[in-house]
């Protein structure tokens, strides 16, 4: 499943936006999960966009 794959890959950022009532962001381990769904259950936009600032990793 998707969550198992994300946990295996461990990206810095995982963005999705389907579950309307779960809008927001959480950090688990090294991954920031962002549910960017801006609409409510009636498909009316009622949430602001989410901005995520990521630090740039320096190349070795």
C-alpha positions in Angstrom: 0.0 0.0 0.0 1.0 3.6 -0.4 1.8 4.3 3.3 4.1 1.2 3.4 5.9 2.4 0.3 6.3 6.0 1.7 7.7 4.6 4.9 10.2 2.5 3.0 11.3 5.3 0.6 11.2 8.0 3.4 10.9 11.1 1.2 11.3 14.5 2.8 7.9 15.5 1.7 4.7 13.6 0.8 1.9 15.8 -0.5 -1.7 14.6 -1.2 -5.2 16.1 -1.0 -8.1 13.8 -1.0 -9.5 13.3 2.6 -11.1 16.7 3.0 -11.6 16.6 6.7 -7.9 15.7 7.3 -6.5 19.0 6.0 -3.1 20.0 7.4 0.4 18.7 7.9 2.2 16.3 10.2 5.8 15.2 10.6 6.6 11.5 11.1 10.2 10.7 11.3 12.0 12.4 8.5 8.9 12.9 6.3 6.5 15.8 6.3 3.0 14.6 5.3 0.8 17.4 3.8 -2.9 16.9 3.1 -3.4 20.0 0.9 -7.1 19.4 0.2 -8.6 22.9 0.2 -12.3 21.9 -0.2 -14.8 20.7 2.4 -17.1 17.7 1.9 -19.4 19.7 -0.3 -16.4 20.7 -2.5 -16.4 24.3 -1.4 -12.9 25.8 -1.0 -12.6 26.7 2.6 -8.9 26.0 3.5 -5.9 28.2 2.6 -3.0 26.8 0.6 -0.2 25.2 2.6 3.3 26.4 2.1 6.2 24.2 3.1 9.7 25.5 3.3 12.4 22.8 2.9 16.0 23.4 3.7 18.3 22.7 0.8 20.8 19.9 1.5 24.4 20.6 0.5 25.9 18.2 -2.0 28.9 16.2 -0.7 
